[in-house]
Amino acid sequence: MDSAAAERVAAIPLTIRMSDNESKGNPGAVGRFAPSPTGPLHFGSLIAAVASSVSCDKWLLRIEDIDTPRNAAGATDSILKTLERCEFAWQRPPMRQSQRLEAYRDALERLKGEGLVYPCGCTRAEIADSAVSQTNSGERPYPGLCRDGVKPGRSPRSWRMRVDPVEVGFDDQIQGRYAQHLAREVGDFVLLRADGIFAYQLAVVVDDAFQGVTHVMRGADLLASTPRQIWLQRALGLPEPVYAHHPVAVGEDGAKLSKQHLAEPVDLMEPALAVRRALRFLNHEPPEGLTCGGMLQWAKSHWDVGRVTKARTLSAGA
């Protein structure tokens, strides 16, 4: 690693400590909502926005626009407009991952310097054709084909994080104890993709630490990603937030509400109805006659994470 890269890597812990010091002025929890601008905000995402905002004292907004091929034109503005119409209030200007590439690069360089990552020349087809079967979580563990070096005549396509044959677990505030044997269930995972885009796992860990996030409230579809993020946090010497994964809203067909499945956007003509539905989904029923902001304030003062259903999925009509 050259001297310039070493200087950037050395600055990472200092940057994170500065952010941590800022957050000490707030005695309560720091949470965040981090939508991807792949389309307008739908009910499933609104649930995550509501849950994350009412369960913390300081709420931050992060636009996860790092996966540029999936970004939709105008989606960021649409999401912000919907959040404003629903009377959400975030305490800092929204942070955009597309402006944080240097921070992710620095973190990767630090891991390279410590020998914790390695280049991989495997294609998706090669991994799919491997003898490793899919796990219950839907993962197809990486078989380690490049763990000891890229095969002769092949070029590196991505960078992977080494994992040990150990179990990584945590106590989720909603789902209870959750653990994964990383080597068996996931394998060495990608931090820099073949297309040059930093992976979600790396970006989210670096950003949560930088923003001083202490509590992460999000959908249960991301539960299986958490052990990888904890593994990265420990490798980078970053604090581990408290995690809570609420049920994911599904439609009548049992499929998760998502932009990919053409979920209807939040109706800006009736935002109060949408916020009330989201709170009801989270098993909190605000008094009648409140505005969006009034319901969010009520929920913040009456929030009880123990009331949230422990299911991984729940009908959007619940």
VOBAZA-408781 format. One line per 3 residues: for each residue x, y, z of N, C-alpha, C. Coordinates in nm, 3 decimals, decimal comma, padded with zeros to 5 digits. Atoms other than C-alpha are relative to their C-alpha. Layout:
<atoms>
X:Y:Z:X:Y:Z:X:Y:Z; ...
</atoms>
This chain:
<atoms>
00,085:-00,119:00,000:00,000:00,000:00,000:00,088:00,124:00,000; -00,084:-00,119:00,009:00,143:00,340:-00,099:-00,025:00,092:00,119; 00,007:-00,088:-00,118:00,197:00,621:00,152:-00,129:00,080:00,003
00,125:-00,079:00,004:-00,103:00,823:00,032:-00,117:-00,084:00,049; 00,108:00,088:-00,045:-00,334:00,525:00,079:00,010:-00,026:00,149; -00,019:00,026:-00,143:-00,183:00,456:00,420:-00,050:00,117:00,084
00,046:-00,117:-00,074:-00,254:00,812:00,529:-00,152:00,006:00,003; 00,146:-00,001:00,003:-00,615:00,784:00,415:-00,057:-00,104:00,096; 00,047:00,107:-00,088:-00,659:00,454:00,598:00,016:00,040:00,146
-00,025:-00,041:-00,139:-00,506:00,594:00,917:-00,102:00,101:00,048; 00,096:-00,104:-00,038:-00,763:00,874:00,909:-00,137:-00,056:00,030; 00,134:00,054:-00,017:-01,061:00,639:00,919:-00,045:00,000:00,146
00,046:00,001:-00,138:-01,076:00,581:01,297:-00,022:00,140:00,056; 00,014:-00,136:-00,049:-01,026:00,954:01,363:-00,131:00,059:-00,048; 00,126:-00,050:00,053:-01,318:01,043:01,133:-00,117:-00,057:00,077
00,109:00,065:-00,071:-01,539:00,792:01,310:-00,010:00,052:00,143; 00,004:-00,051:-00,137:-01,439:00,915:01,655:-00,057:00,141:00,003; 00,057:-00,134:00,004:-01,521:01,272:01,554:-00,151:-00,006:-00,009
00,144:00,015:00,012:-01,869:01,159:01,449:-00,060:-00,048:00,131; 00,049:00,049:-00,127:-01,910:00,967:01,774:-00,008:00,112:00,103; 00,000:-00,110:-00,095:-01,817:01,277:01,974:-00,118:00,093:-00,024
00,114:-00,084:00,030:-02,084:01,477:01,793:-00,127:-00,060:00,058; 00,123:00,064:-00,044:-02,349:01,220:01,884:-00,012:-00,003:00,152; 00,007:00,004:-00,146:-02,261:01,238:02,255:-00,084:00,114:00,055
00,085:-00,109:-00,045:-02,453:01,565:02,273:-00,145:-00,043:00,013; 00,136:00,053:-00,006:-02,772:01,358:02,229:00,000:-00,121:00,092; -00,006:00,110:-00,097:-02,832:01,134:02,532:-00,076:-00,123:-00,045
00,082:00,112:00,044:-03,074:00,912:02,339:00,055:-00,071:-00,122; -00,039:00,081:00,114:-03,062:00,673:02,048:00,006:00,081:-00,129; -00,013:-00,060:00,133:-02,950:00,777:01,699:-00,037:-00,107:-00,102
00,046:00,094:00,101:-03,139:00,602:01,421:00,010:00,059:-00,138; -00,007:-00,050:00,137:-03,157:00,630:01,046:-00,098:-00,075:-00,089; 00,079:00,063:00,105:-03,372:00,557:00,743:00,082:00,013:-00,126
-00,094:00,000:00,112:-03,179:00,459:00,432:-00,062:-00,061:-00,125; 00,064:00,055:00,120:-03,394:00,416:00,119:00,093:00,005:-00,121; -00,071:-00,001:00,128:-03,254:00,329:-00,222:-00,090:00,066:-00,103
00,084:-00,075:00,096:-03,376:00,562:-00,502:-00,026:-00,079:-00,128; 00,031:00,084:00,116:-03,497:00,284:-00,730:-00,145:00,019:-00,045; 00,139:-00,028:00,032:-03,853:00,420:-00,741:-00,063:00,079:00,112
00,067:-00,077:-00,105:-04,112:00,608:-00,536:-00,015:-00,079:00,129; 00,016:00,063:-00,131:-04,164:00,536:-00,166:-00,133:-00,075:00,005; 00,122:00,079:-00,011:-04,415:00,253:-00,115:-00,026:-00,033:00,146
00,042:00,025:-00,138:-04,594:00,124:00,194:00,103:-00,078:00,079; -00,101:00,078:-00,071:-04,325:-00,130:00,281:00,114:00,086:00,051; -00,108:-00,090:-00,042:-04,059:00,141:00,291:-00,051:00,100:00,103
00,056:-00,094:-00,097:-04,291:00,375:00,481:00,000:-00,061:00,139; -00,005:00,067:-00,130:-04,312:00,117:00,760:00,138:00,015:00,062; -00,137:-00,014:-00,050:-03,933:00,124:00,791:00,028:00,143:00,042
-00,021:-00,141:-00,035:-03,936:00,505:00,793:-00,067:00,032:00,133; 00,074:-00,026:-00,124:-04,200:00,518:01,065:00,070:-00,067:00,119; -00,059:00,075:-00,111:-04,040:00,247:01,282:00,134:00,060:00,041
-00,132:-00,053:-00,033:-03,691:00,394:01,259:-00,009:00,139:00,061; 00,009:-00,138:-00,050:-03,806:00,751:01,328:-00,057:00,008:00,141; 00,064:-00,011:-00,132:-04,026:00,687:01,631:00,074:-00,076:00,108
-00,072:00,082:-00,099:-03,784:00,444:01,799:00,132:00,061:00,043; -00,126:-00,065:-00,038:-03,499:00,694:01,840:-00,024:00,147:00,031; 00,010:-00,143:-00,031:-03,437:01,046:01,967:00,050:00,087:-00,113
-00,059:-00,076:00,111:-03,227:01,160:01,672:-00,009:-00,086:-00,125; 00,029:00,080:00,120:-03,328:01,046:01,324:00,070:00,062:-00,120; -00,077:-00,046:00,115:-03,105:01,071:01,018:-00,052:-00,066:-00,127
00,045:00,051:00,130:-03,178:01,020:00,649:00,122:-00,019:-00,089; -00,110:00,032:00,090:-02,938:00,849:00,411:-00,056:-00,057:-00,130; 00,043:00,050:00,130:-02,996:00,798:00,039:00,105:-00,100:-00,049
-00,095:00,104:00,038:-02,834:00,468:-00,057:-00,003:-00,017:-00,153; 00,001:-00,007:00,146:-02,771:00,551:-00,422:00,130:-00,052:-00,061; -00,130:00,047:00,047:-02,442:00,365:-00,457:-00,013:-00,098:-00,118
00,022:00,097:00,108:-02,588:00,098:-00,689:-00,062:00,074:-00,119; 00,048:-00,093:00,102:-02,614:00,340:-00,980:-00,084:-00,064:-00,111; 00,085:00,056:00,107:-02,754:00,099:-01,245:-00,147:-00,017:00,041
00,137:00,022:-00,047:-03,064:00,050:-01,027:-00,072:00,130:00,033; 00,063:-00,127:-00,034:-03,126:00,419:-00,955:-00,097:00,044:-00,109; 00,101:-00,050:00,094:-03,438:00,565:-01,116:00,004:00,152:-00,001
-00,002:-00,146:00,014:-03,444:00,920:-01,248:-00,113:00,062:00,082; 00,100:-00,072:-00,079:-03,623:01,154:-01,008:-00,045:-00,070:00,127; 00,047:00,077:-00,116:-03,663:00,886:-00,738:00,038:00,066:00,132
-00,041:-00,063:-00,125:-03,463:01,070:-00,472:-00,092:00,116:00,035; 00,090:-00,114:-00,025:-03,672:01,386:-00,509:-00,139:-00,049:00,038; 00,131:00,055:-00,030:-03,988:01,175:-00,505:-00,006:-00,053:00,143
-00,004:00,054:-00,137:-03,886:00,998:-00,183:00,000:00,113:00,102; -00,005:-00,113:-00,093:-03,798:01,326:-00,011:-00,134:00,072:00,007; 00,130:-00,067:00,003:-04,127:01,480:-00,121:-00,102:-00,079:00,081
00,095:00,083:-00,073:-04,323:01,186:00,020:00,027:00,007:00,150; -00,033:-00,009:-00,142:-04,137:01,196:00,352:-00,042:00,135:00,059; 00,042:-00,134:-00,046:-04,199:01,570:00,379:-00,152:00,009:00,010
00,147:-00,003:-00,001:-04,568:01,522:00,293:-00,054:-00,076:00,121; 00,040:00,077:-00,118:-04,588:01,267:00,575:00,051:00,063:00,130; -00,044:-00,083:-00,113:-04,428:01,528:00,806:00,111:-00,065:00,083
-00,119:00,048:-00,068:-04,111:01,338:00,890:00,098:00,115:00,016; -00,101:-00,103:-00,023:-03,830:01,550:01,034:00,133:-00,066:00,032; -00,133:00,055:-00,027:-03,464:01,450:01,007:00,091:00,111:00,048
-00,077:-00,099:-00,073:-03,198:01,626:01,212:00,122:00,053:-00,074; -00,112:-00,050:00,081:-02,926:01,666:00,946:-00,039:-00,007:-00,147; 00,027:00,015:00,143:-02,922:01,715:00,569:00,021:-00,145:-00,042
-00,016:00,139:00,043:-02,967:01,381:00,391:00,142:-00,027:-00,053; -00,130:00,040:00,050:-02,640:01,200:00,324:-00,019:-00,093:-00,118; 00,010:00,083:00,120:-02,587:01,039:-00,017:00,124:-00,088:-00,013
-00,113:00,091:00,011:-02,372:00,732:-00,058:00,086:00,029:-00,123; -00,077:-00,029:00,121:-02,268:00,843:-00,406:00,109:00,103:00,024; -00,102:-00,099:-00,036:-02,067:01,119:-00,234:00,097:-00,054:00,104
-00,081:00,059:-00,107:-01,895:00,876:00,003:00,097:-00,107:-00,053; -00,080:00,107:00,059:-01,693:00,661:-00,238:00,141:-00,006:00,057; -00,136:-00,002:-00,054:-01,358:00,773:-00,097:00,006:-00,069:00,136
00,004:00,065:-00,132:-01,460:00,656:00,251:-00,004:-00,152:-00,014; 00,007:00,144:00,021:-01,547:00,310:00,119:00,134:-00,052:-00,053; -00,131:00,038:00,055:-01,222:00,298:-00,076:00,104:-00,008:00,112
-00,094:00,000:-00,112:-01,027:00,387:00,237:-00,018:-00,123:00,089; 00,027:00,117:-00,085:-01,197:00,112:00,438:00,051:-00,127:-00,068; -00,046:00,118:00,072:-01,122:-00,144:00,167:00,153:-00,007:00,002
-00,146:-00,002:-00,004:-00,758:-00,035:00,155:00,053:-00,042:00,137; -00,041:00,041:-00,135:-00,733:-00,079:00,530:-00,009:-00,151:00,015; 00,016:00,145:-00,008:-00,867:-00,433:00,503:00,103:-00,072:-00,087
-00,105:00,058:00,084:-00,625:-00,505:00,218:00,133:-00,001:00,075; -00,127:-00,010:-00,072:-00,335:-00,384:00,429:00,012:-00,101:00,112; -00,001:00,096:-00,110:-00,435:-00,623:00,706:-00,021:-00,143:-00,050
00,015:00,133:00,057:-00,475:-00,917:00,467:-00,135:-00,065:00,024; 00,132:00,053:-00,032:-00,844:-00,955:00,544:-00,091:-00,016:-00,121; 00,075:00,014:00,125:-00,964:-00,937:00,183:00,091:-00,057:-00,107
-00,080:00,052:00,110:-00,853:-01,095:-00,142:-00,074:00,019:-00,133; 00,063:-00,014:00,131:-00,915:-01,054:-00,517:-00,062:-00,131:-00,045; 00,071:00,118:00,047:-01,157:-01,294:-00,683:-00,026:00,013:-00,150
00,022:-00,001:00,144:-01,178:-01,387:-01,050:-00,120:-00,081:-00,043; 00,114:00,086:00,031:-01,493:-01,601:-01,031:-00,116:00,077:-00,062; 00,123:-00,056:00,055:-01,800:-01,532:-01,243:-00,118:-00,057:00,077
00,120:00,052:-00,067:-02,154:-01,579:-01,115:-00,032:-00,141:-00,048; 00,030:00,132:00,056:-02,194:-01,876:-01,346:00,088:-00,107:00,065; -00,090:00,097:-00,062:-01,889:-02,048:-01,197:-00,043:-00,031:00,143
00,044:00,020:-00,138:-02,019:-01,995:-00,845:-00,128:-00,082:00,002; 00,127:00,073:00,007:-02,366:-02,119:-00,943:00,021:-00,146:-00,035; -00,028:00,138:00,042:-02,213:-02,430:-01,099:00,080:-00,078:00,103
-00,079:00,069:-00,102:-02,015:-02,510:-00,786:-00,087:-00,101:00,074; 00,072:00,107:-00,070:-02,109:-02,802:-00,564:-00,068:00,049:00,127; 00,058:-00,051:-00,124:-02,218:-02,574:-00,278:-00,149:00,024:-00,020
00,145:-00,013:00,013:-02,594:-02,594:-00,226:-00,049:00,126:00,069; 00,060:-00,119:-00,058:-02,822:-02,307:-00,135:-00,043:-00,027:00,143; 00,037:00,017:-00,141:-02,883:-02,254:00,238:-00,145:00,040:00,022
00,138:-00,033:-00,032:-03,215:-02,202:00,414:-00,029:00,149:-00,014; 00,019:-00,145:00,010:-03,162:-01,825:00,408:00,000:00,049:-00,144; -00,001:-00,040:00,140:-03,145:-01,828:00,029:00,138:00,031:-00,053
-00,137:-00,029:00,041:-02,770:-01,778:00,020:00,062:-00,122:-00,068; -00,082:00,106:00,057:-02,537:-01,980:-00,200:00,143:00,031:00,043; -00,132:-00,035:-00,055:-02,212:-01,980:00,002:00,109:-00,006:-00,106
-00,113:-00,001:00,093:-01,902:-01,886:-00,191:00,092:-00,117:00,031; -00,078:00,121:-00,025:-01,694:-02,204:-00,236:00,149:00,021:00,022; -00,141:-00,027:-00,032:-01,359:-02,031:-00,184:00,096:-00,030:-00,113
-00,084:00,037:00,114:-01,226:-02,091:-00,535:00,125:00,087:-00,014; -00,114:-00,092:00,015:-00,994:-01,787:-00,521:00,064:00,035:00,134; -00,049:-00,034:-00,134:-00,917:-01,790:-00,150:00,152:-00,006:00,009
-00,146:00,014:-00,002:-00,559:-01,899:-00,213:00,066:00,063:-00,123; -00,056:-00,068:00,117:-00,511:-01,686:-00,523:-00,086:-00,019:-00,124; 00,075:00,008:00,125:-00,674:-01,611:-00,857:00,067:-00,102:-00,092
-00,055:00,104:00,088:-00,631:-01,896:-01,103:00,085:00,061:-00,110; -00,087:-00,049:00,108:-00,353:-01,854:-01,363:-00,082:00,031:-00,126; 00,069:-00,039:00,122:-00,471:-01,671:-01,673:-00,130:00,075:00,025
00,123:-00,072:-00,033:-00,763:-01,508:-01,488:00,036:00,135:00,061; -00,019:-00,133:-00,056:-00,798:-01,145:-01,385:-00,095:00,020:00,117; 00,090:-00,029:-00,112:-00,941:-01,022:-01,054:-00,123:00,076:-00,048
00,126:-00,068:00,035:-01,306:-00,919:-01,087:-00,059:00,074:00,119; 00,059:-00,058:-00,120:-01,404:-00,841:-00,730:00,096:-00,019:00,117; -00,076:00,021:-00,123:-01,270:-00,825:-00,374:-00,093:-00,059:00,105
00,081:00,069:-00,099:-01,395:-01,058:-00,103:00,058:00,011:00,140; -00,036:-00,003:-00,141:-01,390:-01,043:00,276:00,016:-00,143:00,051; -00,021:00,133:-00,058:-01,239:-01,348:00,446:-00,086:-00,018:00,125
00,072:00,032:-00,123:-01,456:-01,513:00,709:00,060:-00,127:00,060; -00,049:00,118:-00,071:-01,359:-01,771:00,969:-00,115:-00,097:00,025; 00,106:00,098:-00,031:-01,551:-02,091:01,051:-00,053:00,018:00,141
00,053:-00,032:-00,132:-01,723:-01,929:01,346:-00,145:00,046:-00,015; 00,137:-00,048:-00,003:-02,075:-01,837:01,445:-00,002:00,145:00,050; 00,015:-00,140:-00,039:-02,161:-01,467:01,462:-00,148:00,023:00,032
00,139:-00,019:-00,040:-02,477:-01,383:01,656:-00,021:00,133:00,071; 00,035:-00,124:-00,070:-02,658:-01,091:01,813:-00,143:-00,014:00,052; 00,134:00,001:-00,057:-02,972:-01,021:02,016:-00,082:00,111:-00,064
00,085:-00,095:00,069:-03,230:-00,854:01,796:-00,115:00,042:00,091; 00,103:-00,049:-00,092:-03,480:-00,635:01,982:-00,139:-00,054:-00,032; 00,130:00,054:00,040:-03,770:-00,788:01,787:00,008:-00,150:-00,025
-00,008:00,140:00,042:-03,658:-01,121:01,642:00,066:-00,091:00,102; -00,069:00,082:-00,098:-03,459:-01,237:01,944:00,139:-00,038:-00,046; -00,136:00,042:00,033:-03,131:-01,424:01,919:00,007:-00,051:-00,142
-00,019:00,044:00,138:-03,006:-01,469:01,564:00,149:-00,020:-00,021; -00,142:00,029:00,023:-02,679:-01,630:01,457:00,018:-00,069:-00,134; -00,039:00,065:00,124:-02,503:-01,745:01,142:00,140:-00,057:00,015
-00,136:00,052:00,017:-02,207:-01,970:01,082:00,046:00,053:-00,135; -00,029:-00,073:00,123:-02,052:-01,739:00,825:00,065:-00,087:-00,107; -00,070:00,080:00,101:-01,819:-01,985:00,654:-00,095:-00,101:-00,065
00,089:00,104:00,051:-02,090:-02,248:00,617:-00,122:00,057:-00,072; 00,125:-00,053:00,054:-02,390:-02,025:00,541:00,019:00,112:-00,101; -00,022:-00,115:00,089:-02,235:-01,731:00,353:00,128:-00,015:-00,080
-00,129:00,003:00,065:-01,870:-01,783:00,275:00,061:00,139:-00,010; -00,066:-00,130:00,018:-01,625:-01,506:00,189:-00,088:00,087:-00,090; 00,099:-00,080:00,072:-01,847:-01,219:00,074:00,063:00,121:-00,068
-00,052:-00,106:00,086:-01,799:-00,943:-00,182:-00,010:00,136:00,068; -00,002:-00,139:-00,046:-01,699:-00,590:-00,077:00,009:00,098:-00,116; -00,007:-00,082:00,122:-01,615:-00,451:-00,422:-00,041:-00,091:-00,116
00,055:00,085:00,104:-01,819:-00,589:-00,711:00,082:00,005:-00,128; -00,072:00,007:00,127:-01,692:-00,685:-01,056:-00,023:00,123:-00,086; 00,028:-00,121:00,077:-01,857:-00,372:-01,200:00,059:00,126:00,063
-00,066:-00,114:-00,064:-01,652:-00,150:-00,968:-00,084:00,070:00,105; 00,089:-00,061:-00,099:-01,942:-00,070:-00,732:00,023:-00,065:00,136; -00,018:00,053:-00,135:-01,887:-00,105:-00,358:-00,128:-00,069:00,046
00,114:00,080:-00,044:-02,113:-00,366:-00,202:-00,073:00,069:00,116; 00,085:-00,054:-00,106:-02,398:-00,274:00,031:00,060:-00,026:00,138; -00,048:00,037:-00,133:-02,238:-00,458:00,324:00,109:00,095:00,048
-00,108:-00,090:-00,039:-01,928:-00,237:00,324:-00,051:00,142:00,020; 00,047:-00,139:-00,006:-02,105:00,092:00,256:-00,084:00,026:00,125; 00,090:-00,024:-00,113:-02,368:00,049:00,526:00,076:00,002:00,132
-00,080:00,005:-00,123:-02,111:-00,040:00,794:00,080:00,129:00,017; -00,079:-00,123:-00,007:-01,887:00,256:00,712:-00,090:00,120:00,030; 00,088:-00,115:-00,017:-02,181:00,498:00,695:-00,067:00,003:00,138
00,061:00,001:-00,134:-02,351:00,385:01,017:00,098:00,050:00,105; -00,101:-00,046:-00,095:-02,025:00,441:01,204:00,026:00,149:-00,016; -00,028:-00,141:00,026:-01,960:00,776:01,038:-00,111:00,091:00,052
00,113:-00,081:-00,044:-02,309:00,903:01,120:-00,030:-00,015:00,148; 00,024:00,018:-00,142:-02,289:00,785:01,479:-00,129:-00,072:00,031; 00,125:00,074:-00,021:-02,588:00,551:01,442:00,018:-00,101:00,113
-00,007:00,092:-00,114:-02,652:00,362:01,766:-00,105:-00,110:-00,009; 00,110:00,095:00,010:-02,978:00,184:01,675:-00,045:-00,012:-00,145; 00,043:00,026:00,137:-03,069:00,023:01,342:-00,133:-00,074:00,005
00,133:00,060:00,012:-03,440:-00,046:01,286:-00,030:-00,012:-00,148; 00,024:00,022:00,143:-03,517:-00,203:00,948:-00,077:-00,129:-00,019; 00,080:00,116:00,030:-03,707:-00,481:00,773:00,074:-00,131:00,023
-00,058:00,131:-00,029:-03,651:-00,849:00,853:00,064:-00,064:-00,122; -00,068:00,052:00,118:-03,541:-00,909:00,494:00,150:00,025:00,007; -00,143:-00,030:-00,016:-03,205:-00,766:00,605:00,059:-00,068:00,123
-00,049:00,069:-00,120:-03,175:-00,986:00,914:00,123:-00,083:-00,031; -00,110:00,090:00,033:-02,944:-01,232:00,739:00,127:00,074:-00,040; -00,118:-00,079:00,033:-02,709:-00,950:00,636:00,075:00,045:00,125
-00,057:-00,060:-00,121:-02,644:-00,844:00,995:00,126:-00,068:00,049; -00,126:00,061:-00,044:-02,383:-01,107:01,092:00,119:00,042:-00,086; -00,108:-00,047:00,085:-02,174:-01,002:00,791:00,042:00,142:00,038
-00,031:-00,138:-00,036:-02,200:-00,640:00,896:00,071:00,005:00,135; -00,069:00,007:-00,128:-02,099:-00,727:01,252:00,144:-00,048:-00,020; -00,135:00,050:00,031:-01,801:-00,922:01,113:00,087:00,115:-00,054
-00,073:-00,115:00,056:-01,697:-00,612:00,916:00,026:00,105:00,107; -00,018:-00,099:-00,107:-01,751:-00,380:01,214:00,116:-00,041:00,090; -00,108:00,046:-00,087:-01,520:-00,593:01,424:00,135:00,007:-00,071
-00,125:-00,006:00,075:-01,258:-00,610:01,149:00,051:00,143:-00,012; -00,038:-00,140:00,015:-01,261:-00,231:01,111:00,007:00,074:00,133; -00,003:-00,064:-00,131:-01,283:-00,160:01,483:-00,111:00,102:00,018
00,112:-00,092:-00,007:-01,623:00,008:01,451:-00,102:-00,046:00,104; 00,101:00,038:-00,100:-01,902:00,017:01,711:-00,113:-00,081:-00,065; 00,112:00,081:00,047:-02,186:-00,234:01,677:-00,131:00,063:00,050
00,129:-00,056:-00,044:-02,533:-00,073:01,680:-00,089:-00,107:00,061; 00,107:00,088:-00,044:-02,835:-00,223:01,850:-00,091:-00,022:-00,120; 00,081:00,030:00,118:-03,043:-00,400:01,585:-00,141:-00,042:00,038
00,139:00,043:-00,012:-03,418:-00,447:01,548:-00,054:-00,016:-00,142; 00,050:00,028:00,134:-03,579:-00,607:01,243:-00,151:-00,027:00,007; 00,146:00,012:-00,003:-03,953:-00,551:01,203:-00,050:-00,088:-00,115
00,052:00,083:00,109:-04,178:-00,771:00,984:00,000:00,075:-00,133; 00,006:-00,055:00,135:-04,169:-00,715:00,609:-00,144:-00,011:-00,049; 00,137:00,001:00,053:-04,502:-00,621:00,449:-00,006:-00,080:-00,130
00,017:00,081:00,121:-04,620:-00,872:00,191:-00,142:00,019:-00,053; 00,130:-00,011:00,064:-04,907:-00,864:-00,057:-00,080:-00,128:00,011; 00,088:00,117:-00,005:-05,188:-01,112:-00,109:00,068:-00,125:-00,054
-00,071:00,114:00,057:-04,952:-01,333:-00,311:00,115:-00,047:00,087; -00,108:00,038:-00,090:-04,709:-01,352:-00,020:00,134:00,060:-00,035; -00,126:-00,062:00,043:-04,442:-01,154:-00,206:00,020:00,132:00,072
-00,034:-00,126:-00,066:-04,263:-00,867:-00,035:-00,041:00,119:-00,085; 00,030:-00,124:00,071:-04,393:-00,523:-00,125:00,131:00,066:-00,038; -00,125:-00,058:00,047:-04,116:-00,376:-00,337:-00,024:00,069:-00,132
00,008:-00,067:00,130:-04,054:-00,154:-00,635:00,009:-00,102:-00,112; -00,017:00,104:00,101:-03,946:-00,464:-00,824:-00,132:-00,069:-00,032; 00,131:00,062:00,020:-04,295:-00,610:-00,773:-00,110:00,105:-00,021
00,092:-00,108:00,037:-04,456:-00,277:-00,871:-00,095:00,038:00,113; 00,081:-00,044:-00,114:-04,577:-00,186:-00,524:-00,048:00,143:-00,023; 00,058:-00,133:00,018:-04,807:00,115:-00,525:00,072:00,103:00,087
-00,063:-00,104:-00,082:-04,641:00,440:-00,411:-00,097:00,052:00,105; 00,082:-00,061:-00,103:-04,764:00,613:-00,098:-00,087:00,108:-00,063; 00,095:-00,096:00,055:-05,075:00,817:-00,184:00,020:00,136:00,067
-00,027:-00,132:-00,057:-04,976:01,181:-00,134:-00,128:00,078:00,029; 00,126:-00,065:-00,030:-05,343:01,276:-00,125:-00,052:-00,040:00,138; 00,045:00,047:-00,131:-05,394:01,075:00,196:00,119:-00,049:00,082
-00,119:00,044:-00,074:-05,060:01,068:00,379:-00,032:-00,044:00,143; 00,034:00,036:-00,138:-05,225:01,051:00,724:-00,051:-00,144:00,007; 00,050:00,137:00,004:-05,401:00,730:00,626:00,116:-00,098:-00,012
-00,116:00,086:00,019:-05,069:00,579:00,514:00,081:-00,012:00,129; -00,077:00,003:-00,126:-04,889:00,676:00,838:-00,075:-00,081:00,105; 00,079:00,077:-00,097:-05,176:00,535:01,047:00,009:-00,149:-00,031
-00,012:00,141:00,039:-05,164:00,209:00,849:00,137:-00,056:00,041; -00,134:00,047:-00,035:-04,789:00,186:00,907:00,011:-00,022:00,151; -00,005:00,018:-00,146:-04,828:00,237:01,283:-00,084:-00,119:00,043
00,084:00,117:-00,032:-05,109:-00,019:01,292:00,074:-00,129:-00,034; -00,080:00,115:00,040:-04,882:-00,262:01,107:00,101:-00,033:00,110; -00,098:00,015:-00,108:-04,631:-00,206:01,390:-00,067:-00,019:00,136
00,079:00,027:-00,120:-04,909:-00,274:01,645:-00,006:00,119:00,096; 00,019:-00,122:-00,077:-04,937:00,087:01,762:-00,117:00,077:-00,062; 00,121:-00,064:00,051:-05,277:00,257:01,728:-00,012:00,141:00,059
00,008:-00,138:-00,051:-05,267:00,640:01,758:-00,145:00,046:00,012; 00,135:-00,055:-00,012:-05,574:00,841:01,864:-00,049:00,056:-00,133; 00,059:-00,055:00,122:-05,812:00,959:01,594:00,021:00,151:-00,006
-00,002:-00,144:00,020:-05,793:01,307:01,448:00,137:00,065:-00,001; -00,134:-00,057:-00,001:-05,415:01,351:01,454:00,053:00,017:-00,143; -00,070:-00,016:00,127:-05,208:01,484:01,164:00,112:-00,103:-00,008
-00,115:00,090:00,014:-04,914:01,287:01,028:00,103:00,028:00,109; -00,098:-00,038:-00,101:-04,676:01,480:01,252:-00,047:-00,032:00,139; 00,056:00,032:-00,131:-04,908:01,435:01,548:00,007:-00,147:00,031
-00,009:00,145:-00,021:-04,919:01,059:01,500:00,144:-00,044:00,025; -00,140:00,036:-00,020:-04,542:01,039:01,473:00,048:00,042:00,139; -00,037:-00,044:-00,135:-04,502:01,242:01,792:-00,063:-00,089:00,105
00,066:00,091:-00,093:-04,757:01,025:01,969:00,075:-00,132:00,007; -00,068:00,129:00,004:-04,578:00,712:01,854:00,136:00,006:00,067; -00,132:-00,014:-00,063:-04,241:00,844:01,969:-00,012:-00,006:00,153
00,016:-00,001:-00,146:-04,373:00,899:02,322:-00,067:-00,127:00,052; 00,066:00,124:-00,043:-04,565:00,569:02,327:00,066:-00,125:-00,058; -00,061:00,113:00,069:-04,320:00,347:02,140:00,037:-00,113:00,096
-00,034:00,120:-00,077:-04,286:-00,007:02,275:00,040:-00,107:-00,100; -00,047:00,094:00,100:-04,068:-00,233:02,063:-00,053:-00,141:00,027; 00,052:00,131:-00,035:-04,208:-00,532:02,250:-00,137:-00,029:-00,060
00,132:00,018:00,059:-04,545:-00,475:02,082:00,008:-00,038:-00,147; -00,015:00,031:00,143:-04,407:-00,526:01,731:00,000:-00,151:-00,018; 00,011:00,144:00,027:-04,497:-00,869:01,592:00,136:-00,059:-00,034
-00,128:00,064:00,020:-04,204:-01,109:01,591:00,009:-00,075:-00,133; -00,002:00,070:00,129:-04,296:-01,249:01,249:00,102:00,064:-00,094; -00,092:-00,055:00,102:-04,053:-01,210:00,958:-00,079:00,073:-00,108
00,087:-00,065:00,100:-04,340:-01,120:00,723:-00,138:00,017:00,059; 00,134:-00,028:-00,048:-04,686:-00,978:00,776:-00,079:00,063:-00,115; 00,082:-00,054:00,108:-04,973:-00,898:00,541:-00,009:00,151:00,008
00,008:-00,146:00,004:-04,979:-00,536:00,431:-00,136:00,050:00,045; 00,134:-00,039:-00,043:-05,349:-00,535:00,517:-00,021:-00,016:00,149; 00,014:00,023:-00,145:-05,280:-00,618:00,883:-00,024:00,129:00,076
</atoms>
